[in-house]
């Protein structure tokens, strides 16, 4: 069962908005055989040009669902975000089912995590670390890591290579293709 953390920026989160968010995001629970015990973090932002941005992040033990959408209508943005999250879940489940059939494993889980490169320079002379994240890496192959990276919308993804047991990084190149960095 999802718990909800709904925040508003430049908007007051009314009971009607909260109920709508919980009703729409709650529909995602049907995709899980065991109802996950997770918190859905929902940020609602309204800009001066009357556009509404909705960001939803749901960290699960084996998957981080994240989507954002901007439109002139807040409720439409919520609907669009939920549609995006549904597509992510279906894509992830299809990938896992195909993987488990190929490898004949009864249960395959992947670790997805959100990693950002938020470093700022102070007048170009010092590097300040402004954020630190701890990660627990789960084994997967590079193809699955690229899928997870794309689902998160990031430019890189760190994972444990299932074949070599080493830490690897996949990244999106400027030409749109993907690169792989393997460690010794």
PAFIMI-14088 format. One record per residue (C-alpha): y, z, x negated; residue in one letter. Coordinates in steps of 0.02 Angstrom, whole numbers, padded with zeros to 5 digits, always signed. Layout:
% residues N
YZXA ...
***
This chain:
% residues 184
+00000+00000+00000X +00168-00050-00070X +00309+00074-00087X +00483+00000-00082X +00634+00027-00192X +00773-00075-00111X +00942-00079-00200X +01099-00169-00148X +01241-00231-00257X +01402-00268-00163X +01306-00239-00002X +01254-00086+00096X +01066-00085+00126X +01054-00053+00312X +00897+00003+00402X +00880-00173+00476X +00884-00254+00303X +00761-00125+00234X +00642-00154+00381X +00652-00343+00359X +00614-00329+00172X +00467-00211+00202X +00397-00323+00340X +00408-00483+00238X +00353-00414+00068X +00216-00312+00154X +00133-00476+00205X +00083-00501+00023X -00041-00357+00036X -00161-00468+00133X -00198-00563-00027X -00279-00411-00107X -00452-00346-00062X -00399-00170-00112X -00223-00130-00056X -00133-00102-00221X -00037+00059-00247X +00123-00015-00316X +00311-00007-00297X +00403-00164-00244X +00574-00164-00329X +00696-00265-00225X +00875-00301-00281X +00994-00377-00155X +01157-00448-00223X +01301-00527-00130X +01427-00627-00230X +01610-00661-00190X +01567-00840-00137X +01457-00763+00001X +01294-00812-00084X +01152-00687-00076X +01028-00664-00218X +00863-00574-00192X +00754-00518-00338X +00581-00444-00308X +00471-00369-00445X +00300-00295-00406X +00211-00225-00559X +00023-00215-00528X -00111-00155-00649X -00168-00333-00686X -00019-00437-00632X +00171-00429-00623X +00239-00527-00477X +00421-00576-00496X +00533-00698-00405X +00716-00722-00367X +00808-00835-00249X +00990-00869-00205X +01053-00944-00041X +01201-00924+00078X +01096-00815+00195X +01020-00648+00139X +00874-00659+00260X +00836-00838+00206X +00836-00780+00024X +00709-00644+00067X +00597-00773+00153X +00610-00892+00005X +00566-00754-00120X +00413-00703-00019X +00357-00886-00013X +00374-00896-00202X +00273-00737-00226X +00136-00802-00110X +00123-00961-00214X +00110-00857-00373X -00029-00750-00300X -00128-00901-00238X -00107-00989-00405X -00162-00833-00500X -00314-00805-00388X -00367-00988-00403X -00353-00978-00592X -00453-00816-00601X -00587-00882-00483X -00604-01041-00585X -00612-00940-00747X -00746-00823-00680X -00853-00971-00623X -00835-01055-00793X -00878-00900-00893X -00999-00824-00766X -00906-00659-00770X -00907-00559-00609X -00732-00489-00632X -00594-00561-00738X -00427-00475-00748X -00274-00524-00846X -00130-00420-00906X +00040-00486-00865X +00194-00401-00924X +00375-00435-00927X +00451-00450-01100X +00630-00497-01129X +00725-00531-01285X +00883-00434-01251X +00962-00408-01420X +01149-00407-01442X +01248-00428-01601X +01396-00316-01637X +01526-00431-01716X +01385-00521-01807X +01367-00380-01934X +01238-00265-01852X +01089-00290-01740X +01074-00159-01604X +00909-00139-01513X +00963-00116-01333X +00792-00110-01251X +00616-00062-01303X +00456-00101-01208X +00279-00040-01236X +00141-00163-01195X -00045-00148-01173X -00123-00315-01213X -00275-00376-01118X -00389-00514-01182X -00359-00691-01117X -00353-00868-01182X -00196-00966-01223X -00205-01072-01065X -00204-00916-00957X -00061-00844-01060X +00044-01001-01028X +00009-00982-00842X +00066-00800-00846X +00222-00844-00946X +00269-00977-00818X +00237-00860-00672X +00357-00734-00750X +00487-00866-00790X +00498-00814-00973X +00504-00920-01131X +00366-00826-01222X +00215-00717-01186X +00119-00598-01300X -00068-00576-01272X -00233-00529-01355X -00334-00686-01391X -00506-00663-01310X -00592-00768-01444X -00515-00695-01602X -00465-00522-01537X -00299-00548-01627X -00124-00539-01554X -00051-00709-01512X +00109-00776-01436X +00134-00931-01329X +00309-01000-01310X +00400-01143-01225X +00474-01269-01345X +00639-01359-01319X +00544-01521-01282X +00457-01435-01134X +00288-01420-01220X +00206-01258-01276X +00178-01179-01446X +00052-01047-01501X +00076-00918-01639X -00083-00833-01700X -00089-00679-01810X -00214-00642-01948X 
***
